[in-house]
Amino acid sequence: MALLNTFSKKLIAWHGVDGRQGLPWQNNRDPYAVWVSEIMLQQTQVATVLERYPRFMRRFPTVKKLAAADIDEVLAEWAGLGYYSRARNLHVCAKQIMEQFSGKFPSAPALLEQLKGIGRSTAGAIAAFAFHERAPILDANVKRILARLFCIDGALQDKAVNDQLWNLASSLLPAKPEEMPIYTQALMDFGATWCTSRKPVCLSGERKCPFAKECQANLSNQVLLLPQKTIKAKSPEFDCDMLLLRHGNHVLLQKRPSKAIWGGLWSLPESAWVAKLKATARDDMLNLKDLLRLSLPHEKASALLKLCKPVERGELIKHVFTHRRLWMQIWHVQASKACAFAGEDLKWVPLAKLGQYGLPQPIKLILQGLSLARGDDLKN
């Protein structure tokens, strides 16, 4: 097929006219900077990364700085970007690079893949951008481009389909290694801005796709049918109770388990999640004893029971995750004093220092919305 021989040249030419220019991570051969941008761009919109990437790089300008940082610092800087396992993996990976590679990123994709949080496509991107390696990438945008260009049937989750796409991605690489950075960027841009999921330019008529006469999906009127989409099940919904316990200018925070949602972040103590009832709001009023028992370990709940005033119902807040929805009932409680807790999972945090802690975005908004701290107090 002629397209196999001309694709990279046409794509690079397209990028010179219509590709994205001036992104802060572009034209950068520092593998650390490339790596951070690639991880941050996973499952996060470019507009958000444009703001947060420079800030993260100022806070942790080198892999050595990132590896030496406390995980709470990293999570605090990541707060609001979601998918917090990415931040935890960044931290672990930075330590691996310092310990196993003396602080220098390996150039071989196979070695990059062995590092925490780096899959085959991300390894290819780092190798292509930073080391001019002829390594393919295959993120969601690239899968869509290739499925349309070559009319690939079957679900992307199928191993046979995935293997076919990887083979195609490898076959389309430019022959010259020095073209790999611009080619890889062009491939990302083309999928993100032209060959989009719902409104590709070939269907709008406003601009002419450089592959219009070769794209098999376009020629067979299947552009919006490829790649095949899997039917998503309805997202489950859950209820939980959250304890907003204050003493003076302190609020009680609890560190979440590393493998849980919001893993490693500091949040409000909460009850177990239960399947949401059909009613839009719960009418039950928890007493203080039940609330403490549901949201804190037994011995810690007992220690607080005599120190707290009656509970007051707060807001019912809905938070939407990618695959589930959570309804959080906030309960306000005032303590007469801040009793000490053994261990490091519960901590009384001064309101003025909340910005030093990684907080889930909805919890951060709750504290701001309830005027517990000024907006500036929650910024890093």
C-alpha positions, 0 to 999 in steps of 0.5 A: 500500500502506497500510504505506508511509504508516504505517510510520515512525509505527508504527516510531517508536512501537515504539521509544518502548516497545521500542527500545534506550535509553542507548547511548553514541552515541545522541542525539548530533548530533556528526557525528564521534561518529556517524561513528565509531560507525557505522564501528565498528558495521559487522561488530562486535557491539554488546556489543564496541562498547559497551566500545571506542567510549568508549575510542576517543573518549577517545583521539581526541575530535575529527576533528582529533585523529584526523587528526593521530595516527600510523596506528600509534596508530589501529591500536593502539586498534583492535586486537581489533575486526577488519576493520582496513581500517576503521581505516585508512579512518577515518584517511584520512577524517579527513585528508580532512575536515580538508583538504577541508572545513576540519574540518567534516563535510559534511551532504549524503549525496552529499558524505559518500559521496565520503569514504574508507570511507563508503558510501551507507548510512553516509552516510545514517546520518550525515546523518540523525543529525547533520543531520536529512537525509531520507536512507535507510539500507540495512544488512543489518538494514534489507534483511531488514526490507524483504524480509520486509515487502514479500515481496521475492524474489531475492538481495540481491546482485542489482542489481535487488533492491538498487535496489528496496530502496533505493527502498522505503527512500526511500519509507518515510522520515518526512515531518518531518526532525526525526524522522529521528534517532529513525526511523533508530535505530528502524530499526536497533534493530528489525532488530537485536532484533526482526526478527532473522535466525533468531529474529524475534519473530513466530515466538516468540509472546512479543511481538507485532510491530507489523507482524504484520498487514501483513508479507507474509512473515508472512502467507505463512509465509515469514519465515525464507525471506526474504531469500533466502540465498546458499549460502556456499562452505566457507572455505579453510584455510591453514598458515603458520609464524611466527617468535617471535624474541626478544633479551633483553626485545625481540621482533622485529615486522614491519609487514604490507602495507597491503592484506594481511589485518591490513594495517598492523598489526605482527605476527610475521614469517611465511612465505607462506600455503599450502593446508592439508594434510589432516593436522591438524598438520605433522610436519616440523621446520624448521631455523633457516636454512629458517625465517629464509629463509621468514619474512624477506627474504634479506639480513635472514635472512642477518644473523640466521642467525649470531646465533640459537640453534637453533629450538624448535617452539611452539604450533599455533594456529588463527585463524578469519577471516570467509572463511578459516581460518589455522593458525599454527605458532609457532617460538621463536628466541633471538638473541644480539644485536639486529642493526639493520635498514634500513627501517621494516618490521622493528623490535625492540620492547620487551615493555613497549611492545607496547601502543603497537603495533597487533597482530592479536588472535591475535598479542596472545594469543600473546604474552600466553599465552607470558608474554612480557608481562603483560596490562597491557603489551599494553593501550593 
